Every structure is written in C-alpha cells, then in structure tokens.
Amino acid sequence: FRWAGPSGCGRGPEDGALQSRQFGPGMQRLFAVGEGSQGVHKVQGSRKPFAMERPTLDVRVASQHFPQLSCVRGVAVGKGSMRFFCTGSAVFIVSADDSVRLLAGCPDEEGFQDGPGETARFNQPRGMAMDLDGSLLIADTWNHSIRHVAPSGAVSTIAGNGEAGYSDASGTAARFNGPYGLALDSSTGALYVTDLYNHCIRKLSRAHPSNELGAFVTHVTTVTGTPGASGYVEGCVGAARFNLPHGIALWKREDVH
C-alpha cells in the first residue's frame, strides 16, 4: 500500500461507540486520509497486525459531485459508521452507505465566518475531533482559530478570532498561529491543540456550559513549549522547545503525545 501526503486519522470501536478510552482486545476501526491519495481508508485490526482495506470512500467517485475532494485534510469518526472529513474550505459527512454531503462551509470559497451550514467559511482546516455530544471541533489553521460545528452544520468560533498571534485568554480573545492537531480528553472535555507556528501545545478548558448550538466558552492556556521559540529541549512551560508540532494524541488521562 502507498500513501501520498498522509494528513489525518480518526478511530472508533467496531460497535460504533463515540468514545474509546484505549485499545482493547476487540476489533478497532482506524480511518486515515492522505492529501494526494484520493481516499478515506480504513485500517482494521485486533491483536493481529493492522491490515489496510480498500478505501471506504473512493474520493475519485465522490469528486464527480465535489471536485475539491481531491485534497482531503482531516478526518473524524462519529457514531455508527458516520465519518467526517474536511477539505481546504469545507466539512463533509459520509453516511453508512458511503454517500457524501456537504455539512458546513463552501468547497469553492475560503473565508472566516460563523453561521449555519453553507453560509459558514473556513480557511485550510486541518485537525478534527468529535465532541462528547456528537459535534465536531476543528482546527481552522489559516483562520488561527478553533471552530465548533453542531450536528445541524451550524458553525461557531470558540477560540481565536481569525488573526495570528499568541495569547492565553478566554474565547475569541485568545490567539493562535496556525492551530493544527486536536485531541479531546473525554474525561474532562479539555481540548489539546498543537499551535504550529507558536511551537507549543495549548489547552482549551470549558469555562461555561454549552449554548443552544452546543458550542461552549473556552479558556486557553499553554501546556508546554515556549511561544515563538523553536528547537528541541525537554522541560516544562517556558523551557521546553518544539519545532512546528503537528499531530497530537492522548494515551491516558492528560498524558499528551
């Protein structure tokens, strides 16, 4: 099997439950995308080595309706066989029968705008994570913000405001510089973010209950790394150094990799 620019993956247990705290002895599903491989692929395994299956979604077929699908960026796995993925300016949902529909954004137009479904705008979103209520959380990389997409497709900005920078603060007062990877702690609801060009790891804590769309007010803090200083140094906040961190995962509670 060959990849072309692998850029994201998402997994879930075979029974379709939304959360899976750790790999157990049962079968797992791992969906992965490559920016140039034109497919949403499924890796399946148990105690045996993982085996790659045929693409669960052949983007070459789906792109007859959405030509922009030739460049898939991120993927997330929801309940049952529901899959979500994003391109450079839109978020799509794949149903159990592999049918594809647009959930939010516009495939032909980038921008920064909250709103319902196709009125919303994104700019090169990358990392995706499923929230506890089935909503999507998205790292909108070139909008330097974290977006919330309700099951209805309504989009809200929960951190950042479209401007690059660095600031630990609440909600849209916080600043990122190229947020990229996301990892959700299902036990606390905290969201961890790789802040690419700030060379650090950020954390979004929930400050207030969700609104009617499921979006919530966040408070952003820096977990580790020195903002704006790249390098390779182990240590705590203010001493550790990263160089363009991309992917992120949680192995155990608040054990960030």
C-alpha positions as CSV (number, residue, x, y, z in Angstrom):
1,F,0.0,0.0,0.0
2,R,1.2,3.5,-0.7
3,W,0.3,6.9,0.8
4,A,0.5,10.4,-0.8
5,G,0.8,13.0,1.9
6,P,-0.9,11.4,4.9
7,S,-2.5,14.2,6.9
8,G,-5.0,12.9,9.4
9,C,-6.7,9.9,11.1
10,G,-9.5,9.0,13.4
11,R,-10.6,5.9,15.1
12,G,-13.5,4.3,16.9
13,P,-14.5,0.8,18.2
14,E,-16.2,-1.5,15.8
15,D,-19.6,-1.2,17.6
16,G,-19.7,2.4,16.7
17,A,-19.5,3.9,20.2
18,L,-18.3,7.5,20.1
19,Q,-15.6,7.1,22.7
20,S,-12.9,4.5,23.2
21,R,-10.5,5.2,26.1
22,Q,-7.9,2.8,25.0
23,F,-7.2,0.0,22.5
24,G,-8.6,-3.2,23.9
25,P,-8.6,-6.8,22.6
26,G,-11.6,-6.2,20.4
27,M,-11.7,-5.0,16.8
28,Q,-10.9,-1.4,16.2
29,R,-11.6,0.9,13.3
30,L,-9.0,3.4,12.2
31,F,-9.8,5.8,9.3
32,A,-6.9,7.7,7.6
33,V,-6.7,10.2,4.8
34,G,-3.9,11.3,2.5
35,E,-3.9,14.7,0.8
36,G,-3.0,13.1,-2.5
37,S,-4.2,9.5,-2.1
38,Q,-7.8,10.3,-3.1
39,G,-9.5,8.1,-0.5
40,V,-10.7,7.8,3.1
41,H,-9.0,4.5,4.0
42,K,-9.9,2.0,6.8
43,V,-7.2,0.2,8.8
44,Q,-8.7,-2.7,10.7
45,G,-7.2,-4.9,13.3
46,S,-7.3,-6.6,16.7
47,R,-4.5,-8.4,18.4
48,K,-3.1,-9.2,15.0
49,P,-1.1,-6.6,13.0
50,F,-3.2,-3.9,11.4
51,A,-4.3,-4.6,7.8
52,M,-5.2,-1.9,5.3
53,E,-8.5,-2.3,3.5
54,R,-9.7,-0.8,0.3
55,P,-10.8,2.9,0.5
56,T,-14.1,3.1,2.4
57,L,-14.7,6.2,0.4
58,D,-13.2,6.5,-3.1
59,V,-12.8,10.2,-3.4
60,R,-12.4,9.8,-7.2
61,V,-16.1,8.7,-7.3
62,A,-17.4,11.3,-4.8
63,S,-15.5,14.1,-6.6
64,Q,-17.8,13.8,-9.5
65,H,-20.1,15.9,-7.3
66,F,-17.4,17.7,-5.3
67,P,-14.2,18.1,-7.4
68,Q,-12.5,19.7,-4.4
69,L,-12.4,16.3,-2.6
70,S,-9.1,15.5,-4.3
71,C,-7.4,17.2,-1.3
72,V,-8.7,15.8,1.9
73,R,-7.2,17.3,5.1
74,G,-8.6,15.8,8.3
75,V,-10.9,13.0,9.3
76,A,-13.1,12.2,12.4
77,V,-15.2,9.1,13.2
78,G,-18.6,9.5,14.7
79,K,-21.3,7.2,15.9
80,G,-22.0,4.1,13.9
81,S,-20.4,4.3,10.5
82,M,-20.6,8.1,10.3
83,R,-17.4,9.8,9.1
84,F,-16.5,13.4,8.7
85,F,-13.7,15.0,6.8
86,C,-12.6,18.4,5.7
87,T,-11.0,19.9,2.6
88,G,-9.5,23.3,2.2
89,S,-12.7,25.2,2.9
90,A,-15.5,22.8,3.7
91,V,-16.6,20.0,6.0
92,F,-18.3,16.8,4.6
93,I,-20.2,14.0,6.2
94,V,-20.1,10.4,4.9
95,S,-23.1,8.2,5.8
96,A,-23.1,4.4,6.3
97,D,-23.8,3.8,2.6
98,D,-20.8,6.0,1.7
99,S,-22.9,8.8,0.4
100,V,-21.3,12.2,0.8
101,R,-22.9,15.5,1.6
102,L,-21.7,18.9,2.5
103,L,-22.1,19.7,6.2
104,A,-20.6,23.2,6.5
105,G,-18.6,25.7,4.5
106,C,-18.2,26.2,0.8
107,P,-15.9,24.0,-1.3
108,D,-15.1,26.9,-3.7
109,E,-14.6,29.8,-1.3
110,E,-12.3,30.3,1.7
111,G,-13.0,32.8,4.4
112,F,-13.8,33.3,8.1
113,Q,-17.5,33.4,9.0
114,D,-19.7,31.8,11.5
115,G,-23.2,30.7,10.6
116,P,-25.5,27.9,9.5
117,G,-24.2,25.2,7.1
118,E,-23.1,26.5,3.7
119,T,-23.0,30.2,4.9
120,A,-20.0,29.4,7.1
121,R,-16.5,29.8,5.9
122,F,-13.2,28.1,6.7
123,N,-9.6,28.6,5.6
124,Q,-7.5,25.4,5.4
125,P,-8.9,23.4,8.4
126,R,-6.8,20.5,9.5
127,G,-7.3,18.7,12.8
128,M,-10.7,17.4,13.7
129,A,-12.1,15.8,16.9
130,M,-15.6,14.6,17.9
131,D,-17.0,16.3,20.9
132,L,-18.9,14.4,23.6
133,D,-22.3,15.4,22.2
134,G,-21.5,14.4,18.6
135,S,-20.5,17.9,17.5
136,L,-17.2,18.5,15.6
137,L,-14.3,20.5,16.8
138,I,-12.0,21.8,14.0
139,A,-8.6,23.5,14.0
140,D,-9.1,26.2,11.3
141,T,-5.4,26.6,10.6
142,W,-5.2,29.7,8.5
143,N,-8.0,31.4,10.4
144,H,-5.9,30.8,13.5
145,S,-9.0,29.6,15.4
146,I,-10.9,26.7,16.8
147,R,-14.4,26.1,15.3
148,H,-17.4,24.2,16.6
149,V,-19.7,22.5,14.1
150,A,-23.1,21.4,15.5
151,P,-24.8,18.3,14.1
152,S,-27.0,20.7,12.1
153,G,-24.0,22.2,10.5
154,A,-24.1,25.5,12.4
155,V,-20.6,26.8,12.9
156,S,-19.3,28.8,15.9
157,T,-15.9,30.1,16.8
158,I,-14.9,29.0,20.3
159,A,-11.3,30.3,20.4
160,G,-9.3,32.7,18.4
161,N,-10.6,35.4,16.0
162,G,-9.0,34.9,12.7
163,E,-5.8,36.9,13.5
164,A,-2.5,35.2,14.0
165,G,-0.7,35.8,17.4
166,Y,-0.2,34.4,20.8
167,S,-2.3,35.0,23.8
168,D,-3.7,32.8,26.6
169,A,-7.2,34.2,27.2
170,S,-10.9,33.2,27.0
171,G,-12.7,32.6,23.8
172,T,-12.1,34.9,20.9
173,A,-9.6,37.0,22.9
174,A,-7.1,34.0,22.7
175,R,-4.6,34.0,19.8
176,F,-3.1,31.1,17.9
177,N,-0.7,31.0,15.0
178,G,-1.6,28.0,12.8
179,P,-3.5,25.6,15.1
180,Y,-3.1,22.2,13.5
181,G,-3.7,19.0,15.5
182,L,-6.5,18.3,18.0
183,A,-7.0,15.7,20.8
184,L,-10.0,15.6,23.1
185,D,-9.8,14.4,26.7
186,S,-13.2,12.6,27.1
187,S,-13.0,12.5,30.9
188,T,-12.7,16.3,31.3
189,G,-13.8,17.7,28.0
190,A,-10.5,19.6,27.6
191,L,-9.2,20.0,24.0
192,Y,-5.5,20.0,23.3
193,V,-4.1,21.8,20.3
194,T,-0.8,21.9,18.5
195,D,-0.1,25.6,17.8
196,L,2.2,25.1,14.8
197,Y,4.0,28.4,14.4
198,N,4.0,29.3,18.1
199,H,5.8,26.0,18.6
200,C,3.8,25.0,21.6
201,I,0.9,22.9,22.9
202,R,-2.3,24.7,24.0
203,K,-5.2,23.6,26.1
204,L,-8.9,24.7,25.8
205,S,-10.8,24.3,29.0
206,R,-14.6,24.7,29.2
207,A,-15.4,27.8,31.2
208,H,-19.2,27.8,30.8
209,P,-22.0,25.5,29.8
210,S,-22.8,25.0,26.1
211,N,-25.2,27.3,24.3
212,E,-28.2,26.1,22.3
213,L,-25.9,25.0,19.4
214,G,-23.6,23.0,21.7
215,A,-20.8,25.5,21.4
216,F,-19.1,26.4,24.7
217,V,-17.0,29.2,26.1
218,T,-13.3,28.3,26.4
219,H,-10.3,29.4,28.3
220,V,-7.0,28.8,26.5
221,T,-3.7,28.1,28.4
222,T,-0.3,26.9,27.3
223,V,0.6,23.4,28.4
224,T,4.2,23.2,27.2
225,G,6.6,24.8,24.9
226,T,8.0,28.4,24.6
227,P,5.8,30.6,22.3
228,G,7.6,31.7,19.2
229,A,10.8,29.8,20.1
230,S,11.5,26.7,18.1
231,G,14.0,24.0,19.0
232,Y,14.4,20.7,20.8
233,V,14.6,21.0,24.6
234,E,12.8,18.9,27.2
235,G,11.3,20.7,30.2
236,C,8.2,22.5,31.4
237,V,6.4,25.5,30.1
238,G,8.9,28.3,29.3
239,A,11.8,25.8,29.0
240,A,10.7,23.1,26.6
241,R,11.1,23.6,22.8
242,F,9.2,22.2,19.9
243,N,9.7,22.8,16.2
244,L,6.4,23.0,14.3
245,P,4.3,20.4,16.2
246,H,1.7,18.8,14.0
247,G,-0.1,15.7,15.4
248,I,-1.2,15.1,18.9
249,A,-2.8,12.3,20.9
250,L,-3.9,11.4,24.4
251,W,-2.7,8.0,25.7
252,K,-4.0,8.2,29.2
253,R,-5.8,11.0,31.1
254,E,-3.9,14.2,30.3
255,D,-0.9,12.2,29.1
256,V,-0.3,14.2,25.9
257,H,1.9,12.9,23.0
